[in-house]
Amino acid sequence: MRKLRYRRYFLWAVVALWTLAMAGCDQKTINDIRAEPSRYANKQVTIVGTVTSSYSVLGKGAYEIEDGTGKLWIVSDKGVPREGAKVGVKGTIRDGYNLGSLIKLPEAVSSGLVMIESSHKAR
């Protein structure tokens, strides 16, 4: 009887810790970010999706990621993943970022809502 009670407490503790850990994650959808850009501006978030476009010059570049809710351009100085790759990206959301001085990219990337990557990892 006593073992069963301890197991129950242990199970509740694990569930509580798991819930806290998941609440601490900053994973958002692109739709969340696009719907309220001022809420996420200059804040670090994580998104997961598939790379749809990728441009790189001398280890710097940008790539577009789609997560099923929308698309967002990611700016990187650590290299870019290939098109079609599934990635998780952590970075800071910027509104009105201008890439014109860094590299020549398509017009859609040169300004607007982007994420400045701090890291990315293949999924």
Buried (B, 14 or more C-beta within 10 A) or exposed (E): EEEEEEEEEEEEEEEEEEEEEEEEEEEBBBEBBBEEBEEBBEEEBBBBBBBEBBBBEEEBBBBBBBBEBBBBBBBBEEBBBEEEBEBBBBBBBBBEBEBEEBBEBEEEBBEBBBBBBEEBEEE
